[in-house]
Amino acid sequence: MTPDERDEIAASVAAREELGPDYDKAVAEGLVERIGEEIDKRVDARVRAASKHTPESPAVSYRRRASGFGMLLISLIFGTGATSVVIGSDRTDSAAQAVMVLLIWAAIAAINIVYAVRR
């Protein structure tokens, strides 16, 4: 609150005291109107500030691409390792192995999609 606004509030209170209780409603309405205008100004300023879109710097863009590439590389390494463990196991039949491989890669795809959406 600026000093001018404080002075206006003090003037409203002083006017109320001088005018008496018959003018309470008029003084209060004027005060509420000034406060409402100040709130509107502040909200408008915040909305304008939030709606401004600043372009991404090249360093941030590079980091995002690099982190996406890192996630892809890690996913491929773990996916390949998990697939080789499932296929290399002689205790299960080929249908079960195929289902496990599909589940592994579906989970990896889901993780990568969630990661990409949240970035």
Secondary structure, DSSP 8 states (H G I E B T S, - for coil): --HHHHHHHHHHHHHHHHH-GGGHHHHHHHHHHHHHHHHHHHHHHHHHHHH------HHHHHHHHHHHHHHHHHHHHHHHHHHHHHHH-SSS-HHHHHHHHHHHHHHHHHHHHHHHHH-
